[in-house]
């Protein structure tokens, strides 16, 4: 049976999850700015970036947390 990961590994995993969330938020803001015409960017690429950013904010952190979950005693 595997034991809990050391504190430094857990901290790095937490930082990775937060970085994914932050990156997704930045992508969403950039995509919305592109769709409003503030940033010159192709519209279809902005929609793709918006969807990927939303997935990075809501879905990917949950999947990572589930994958890295400590085993129950």
C-alpha positions as a Markdown table, in Angstrom:
| # | Residue | x | y | z |
|---|---|---|---|---|
| 1 | Unk | 0.0 | 0.0 | 0.0 |
| 2 | Unk | 1.3 | 3.4 | -0.9 |
| 3 | Unk | 1.8 | 6.1 | 1.7 |
| 4 | Unk | 1.1 | 9.8 | 1.5 |
| 5 | Unk | 3.4 | 11.8 | -0.6 |
| 6 | Unk | 5.9 | 14.0 | 1.2 |
| 7 | Unk | 5.0 | 17.6 | 1.9 |
| 8 | Unk | 7.2 | 19.0 | -0.9 |
| 9 | Unk | 5.6 | 16.8 | -3.5 |
| 10 | Unk | 2.1 | 17.8 | -2.3 |
| 11 | Unk | 3.1 | 21.5 | -2.4 |
| 12 | Unk | 4.4 | 21.1 | -6.0 |
| 13 | Unk | 1.2 | 19.4 | -7.0 |
| 14 | Unk | -0.9 | 22.2 | -5.4 |
| 15 | Unk | 1.2 | 24.8 | -7.2 |
| 16 | Unk | 0.7 | 23.0 | -10.5 |
| 17 | Unk | -3.1 | 22.9 | -10.1 |
| 18 | Unk | -3.1 | 26.6 | -9.2 |
| 19 | Unk | -0.9 | 27.4 | -12.3 |
| 20 | Unk | -3.3 | 25.5 | -14.5 |
| 21 | Unk | -6.2 | 27.5 | -13.1 |
| 22 | Unk | -4.4 | 30.8 | -13.5 |
| 23 | Unk | -3.3 | 30.0 | -17.0 |
| 24 | Unk | -6.9 | 29.1 | -17.9 |
| 25 | Unk | -8.2 | 32.3 | -16.5 |
| 26 | Unk | -5.6 | 34.3 | -18.5 |
| 27 | Unk | -6.7 | 32.5 | -21.6 |
| 28 | Unk | -10.4 | 33.2 | -21.0 |
| 29 | Unk | -9.7 | 37.0 | -20.4 |
| 30 | Unk | -7.5 | 37.1 | -23.6 |
| 31 | Unk | -10.2 | 35.3 | -25.6 |
| 32 | Unk | -12.9 | 37.6 | -24.4 |
| 33 | Unk | -10.7 | 40.6 | -25.2 |
| 34 | Unk | -10.2 | 39.2 | -28.7 |
| 35 | Unk | -13.9 | 38.6 | -29.2 |
| 36 | Unk | -14.6 | 42.2 | -28.2 |
| 37 | Unk | -12.1 | 43.5 | -30.7 |
| 38 | Unk | -9.7 | 44.9 | -28.1 |
| 39 | Unk | -6.9 | 42.5 | -29.3 |
| 40 | Unk | -6.4 | 41.7 | -33.0 |
| 41 | Unk | -6.9 | 37.9 | -33.0 |
| 42 | Unk | -8.9 | 35.6 | -35.3 |
| 43 | Unk | -12.4 | 35.0 | -34.0 |
| 44 | Unk | -12.4 | 31.2 | -34.4 |
| 45 | Unk | -9.1 | 31.0 | -32.5 |
| 46 | Unk | -10.6 | 33.2 | -29.8 |
| 47 | Unk | -13.5 | 30.8 | -29.4 |
| 48 | Unk | -11.2 | 27.8 | -29.2 |
| 49 | Unk | -9.0 | 29.6 | -26.7 |
| 50 | Unk | -12.1 | 30.4 | -24.6 |
| 51 | Unk | -13.2 | 26.8 | -24.5 |
| 52 | Unk | -9.8 | 25.5 | -23.7 |
| 53 | Unk | -9.4 | 28.2 | -21.0 |
| 54 | Unk | -12.7 | 27.2 | -19.4 |
| 55 | Unk | -11.7 | 23.6 | -19.4 |
| 56 | Unk | -8.4 | 24.6 | -17.7 |
| 57 | Unk | -10.2 | 26.5 | -15.0 |
| 58 | Unk | -13.0 | 24.0 | -14.2 |
| 59 | Unk | -12.1 | 20.5 | -15.4 |
| 60 | Unk | -8.4 | 20.0 | -15.5 |
| 61 | Unk | -7.7 | 20.8 | -11.8 |
| 62 | Unk | -10.4 | 18.3 | -10.7 |
| 63 | Unk | -8.9 | 15.6 | -12.9 |
| 64 | Unk | -5.4 | 16.3 | -11.6 |
| 65 | Unk | -6.6 | 16.3 | -8.0 |
| 66 | Unk | -8.3 | 13.0 | -8.5 |
| 67 | Unk | -5.2 | 11.5 | -10.2 |
| 68 | Unk | -2.9 | 12.7 | -7.4 |
| 69 | Unk | -5.3 | 11.9 | -4.5 |
| 70 | Unk | -3.6 | 10.1 | -1.6 |
| 71 | Unk | -4.8 | 6.6 | -1.0 |
| 72 | Unk | -7.4 | 6.2 | 1.8 |
| 73 | Unk | -6.1 | 4.4 | 4.9 |
